[in-house]
Each structure stands twice: as structure tokens, then as C-alpha cells.
Amino acid sequence: MGKHEPHFVPRLLPAPEAALYLGVSQTTLRGLDIPRRILGAKRLYDRYDLDAFASALPIEGDAIESEVVNTCAGKFGRAR
């Protein structure tokens, strides 16, 4: 039998992996207000902070999103 190592997502992620986790570029990630943890010389993103950021994003169809769409549509003569 072969040796099986457990597969898991590390809690602390370097920028390239954190960007991939969120589905954004590293440049976009660095522009977001997400804190980094310091571990020696490394600056790492906590997966819990990434999850909290993603969970706080507006949901399509919510009242806020609809208000923005209607405001923009009104300015361009396409009010709903």
C-alpha cells in the first residue's frame, strides 16, 4: 500500500494562492482591504479573512445592487 498524505487547504496562503482562492489577480488582491499575517519574513493571507471578505460582497439581485442598476439605467434613459 502507498503512503497517503492528507489533502487540505492551508489556512495561511501566500499572495498567488490567495488570489487564486478568491478568483482575482494578485494586483486586485493587493488593492483589497484584506489584512496579512506576518510569519517570519512571510506575509500571508488568512483563509478566514478571505472567506469573510467574499461573504461580505453584495449578492446579485439584492436591494443595493438593484438600486445601483436603476440609478445607472435612469441616467441613460433605460429605467426599469
Steps between C-alpha positions, in 0.01 A plus 500: 500500500616852419544767758212750491554854615193697606380759250387831647502869421752679723352771718771755418560565131762699308368765258495280185296229674274750678424670167422165342279410799293819448512480122670836453840617381782565746480869410129507588565306821762750614255785438236346726474582868593152621757479781809283475655294780872515566687173542873565509582677173178379334182702453208260478125530454277319749241287324243610762557865401466408132175317573366793704584741217326282242195453723466878545481568125157605371279231355360550153136600524527648851337837563835685486595346166153571358520863616834548322365341180188717508702817567733426209213398273315823584801707399509328163124507440443131569330507839335179605 
